[in-house]
Amino acid sequence: MQNKKIDHFPFYYYTFVAKSGIPLPRQWLAYSVEHDCVFCLPCWLVPQKDVAPDQDRWGTQVIRDWKHLSEHIKRHQDAKVHGDACKDYET
């Protein structure tokens, strides 16, 4: 009998609705089927130096807290360290 893995990550997290009501893609958000976790691709590929310990560190951790996933995503998306990583990733 094969060991079937259940994926927890719903695809609707890849999109968010801006204040204007326009749906926009979260191109930074990534899901690993193998590890069953989500992470921030820019923060993982371009980790920021001198990050305070209390800041959101998606570059060094993965998220498996499915119950609070929306909160984790929103907090990370609004974090300065995430914005800086995205800028560096784009250049």
Sequence and secondary structure as in RCSB ss.txt:
>XXXX:A:sequence
MQNKKIDHFPFYYYTFVAKSGIPLPRQWLAYSVEHDCVFCLPCWLVPQKDVAPDQDRWGTQVIRDWKHLSEHIKR
HQDAKVHGDACKDYET
>XXXX:A:secstr
          GGGGEEE TTS EEE TTEEEETTTTEEEEHHHHHS  SS  TTS  TTT  B  GGGHHHHHHH
HHT HHHHHHHHHHH 
